[in-house]
Structures are given as structure tokens and as C-alpha cells.
């Protein structure tokens, strides 16, 4: 069977970015660009996300080629940035942000989360 015929780029993107916290990590790294965010800064932006979960998501995004890990020295904190592949998500992240601001209110977001 032809595996190319079964590949769906929307499904592949959704599988990667649809994991809990993944798109928010990309969003915060995009907002910090061209700068970096340290692990603890990302954790704070994500509301104190469990370090093990954040570490796992960052590793997944790094393995997928979206995130680069920067550790210059064992004594310095590790920092993260988006790769060129990750930066290409910028217009998508910006578009989702604009769409959410235009169409979703805090009350509507709460209703959809309760479903």
C-alpha cells in the first residue's frame, strides 16, 4: 500500500502541536523571539507547569526540529529558542491569536472548555 497517499499534513501537524502545552510553548518562544527563554521562564509563563511535563514537551519539540536547546555551560540555565522550522509557525500562531481575540470572549472560552 502507498504510504504517501495516507499522509495528511494537517493530521501530522495536529499530532505534534495538539499535544497539551506544545502550541503554548511555541507561542511563548515566538513572542520572545529573537531572544531566548530559560526553562524557568517558560514554566512561569505556563502557570507553573510541572517541570517533568515541560521537559517532555520541550524534548518532543526539539526532536521534531521546532525548538533549539542552548546550554553553554553546566552552571548556566538552559535556554530555548525556535528553529527556522519553528519560526515558520509564527504567522499561524499570530493568526490563532488574532482569531481568538476577534471571536472568543473569556465567557465563550470557559463554555468551550467545560464541554
N, C-alpha and C positions, 0 to 999 in steps of 0.2 A: 504494500500500500504506500502511496506517495505521502510522505510526512510533510512536505512543503504545502500541500493542499490543505492540511489540517491546521497549519499555523495561523493564528489570529493575533495580530499585533495588539489589538485592544485587550484581549484576554491576557496576553503576556505582560502588558503594562499594568493592567489591573492586578494581576497576581503579585507583581513586585511592589507597586505603590499602594495597593489596597490593604497591605498588612498594617495592623494597628501601629500608629505613630510614624510610619515611614514617610508619608506625604508631609506631615508636620515638620519632621526633621529636615526634609528638602526645603520646605518653606522658610524655616528659620536660617538655614545656611544660605539660601538665596537672598534673604533680607540682609544678611551680614556681609555679602559679597561687596567688594573683593576681599574683605577681611576674613578672618577665621573665627570659629567659636570653639572654646575649650569644652571638654566633656561636661564639667560642672555648669557652664553657662547654658548649654543645651538642656541639661537636666532641669535647671531652674525655669527656662522658657517653657518646658513641657510640664510644669506644675509639680516638680519633684518626682518625676517618673523613676520607677525602680531602676537602679543602676544596671542590674543584670539585663533587664528588658532593653534599655537604651543601648547597652553594649552589643547585644544580639542584633538589634536593628541596624546599628552602625556597621557592624561586620557584614551583614547581608547587603547593605547598600554599597559598601566598599567592594565586596566580591562581584557585585553587578556592574561596577565601574562608574557609579554615580558620585561616590564620596571618596575623598583622599584623606588619609590619616597622616598627621605631621607630628613626629616625635623626634626632636632634635637631640635630646639628651634625656637620660633616665631621670634626672632631677627636675626637669621642666614638665608642666602639664601637657598632655596630648591635646592637639587642636585638630579641627576638621574643616574642610572646605569642599565645595562641589568641584568635580572634574569638568572638563569640557562637555562630556555627556550629560552630567547633572545640570550644568548651566543651561543647556538646551531646553530644560524643563521650565526655565524662567517665565516665558510667555504663558505657559499653561498654568503655572502657579499664580501669576498675576491675573490671568483670566478667571480662574476659580475664585480668587479673592474679590474681584470686581463683581462677578455674578452673585456671590454670596451677599455682598453689600447691597446690591441692587434689588435682590429678590427675597432674601431671607431676613427676617427680623429675629431678635432674641426669642420671642414667644414662638415663632414658627420653628425655629431650630430646636427648641425644647419639645415641641409636639412631635417632630420627626424622630427625635432621639427616644421618645417614650414608646414609639411603635414597635 
